Each structure stands twice: as C-alpha cells, then as structure tokens.
C-alpha cells in the first residue's frame, strides 16, 4: 500500500458547508457540514479518481499565490 501527501483546498460557502478540492485531479471536489466530514468525503473521491485515471492524469501542483486586484 502506497501513501501520498496531496494538496487540498478548503472553502466555505454561504450556507456554511465546507467545499474541498484536490487540484491534482480535474473535477475532484466534495463537501461536508464540518471540515472533518469534508476531508473524509474528499478521500473517497480521490480514491475514485486514482482508480479511474491512475497516476498518469495527475496535474502538476505548483502552489498558491495571493493576487491583489482593484474592483468597484
């Protein structure tokens, strides 16, 4: 059994749900009422992505940036 450390993005929507995404896989998203629930759910989705696509279709994760913009 192999292990991997994967980047996860966590956001919260207007209803208070936690939205989690793994940017290494296209369309790899899930959610939960708590962060813990959302993380458990994304683990299942990541496992499905690995089963379907294998490691050939993994995006290369570069990192996060803070971008400043001006808006009205």
HUGI-V245237 format. One line per field, one symbol per residue. ss: DSSP state (H for helix, E for strand, - for the rest). psi: psi as a letter, one per 40 degrees, with the letter a starting at -180 (. if undefined). burial: I if it has 16 or more other C-alpha atoms within 10 Angstrom, else O. A space follows every 50 residues. Layout:
BEGIN
ss: ???
psi: ???
burial: ???
END
This chain:
BEGIN
ss: --------EEEE-----EEEE-------EEEE--HHHHHHHHHHHHHHHH HHH-------------------
psi: hiiihihhhhihieeeihhiihedhhegiaiididddddddddddddddd ddeaedfhihhdaiihhhihi.
burial: OOOOOOOOOIOOOOOOOIIIIIIIIOOIIIIIOOIOOIIOIIOOIIOOIO OOOOOOOOOOOOOOOOOOOOOO
END
